[in-house]
Amino acid sequence: MPSRRALLATVGSAAVAGIAGCSGSESGGSDTVDCQTSALDHGDGDVLDTGASGTVEDGDVRLAVPLSVDDVRENDLDRIEVYDATDALAHVIPVSADDAGLMANKVGVNEGQLRYEQSLGRRPFHGQYRVVAVNAAGETVDSVTVEFNCFADVSD
């Protein structure tokens, strides 16, 4: 029987592939493939089991990180740290369970879920990032490393 960690990594990778494979067109009506994301590694926690993904909005590539409001509260999450492929800190995204009210009407967010995004640049854009969930004490709660390719605007 596989370990809990192996099972979570597999489920997390499948979830990332499911939500990140095709984000659809920014115009909303085309079958354009914008970004392909894959999880390369997952930490020991379960806060980032839904992974992170490259998305495109109006030609801008964003790193999207979905979190559960309950996970944010229970783990006292304070921020998401985003490290680039050289392992240099590239971005810090503040996190708060109080953001749930603001995100209630955000596209792509289910009830009880937060979706944090960081703008990365214009497409085409390709990258590898390690996303780390950090609590108020400065401790790492979970991490996930993703690699994505956000392609130029091409249609079938």
WOCORMO-V100404 format. One line per field, one symbol per residue. ss: DSSP state (H for helix, E for strand, - for the rest). burial: # if it has 9 or more other ideal C-beta (glycine too) atoms within 8 Angstrom, else .. Layout:
# WOCORMO-V100404
ss = ???
burial = ???
This chain:
# WOCORMO-V100404
ss = ---HHHHHHHHHHHHHHHHH--------------EEEEEEEE----------EEEEE--EEEEEEEEEHHHHHH--EEEEEEE-----EEEEEE--HHHHHHH---------EEEEEEEEEE--EEEEEEEEEEE----EEEEEEEEEEE------
burial = ......#######.###.##....##.....#.######..##.#.##########...##########.##..#.########........#.#...##..#.....#...######.#..#.#.#########.....###########.....
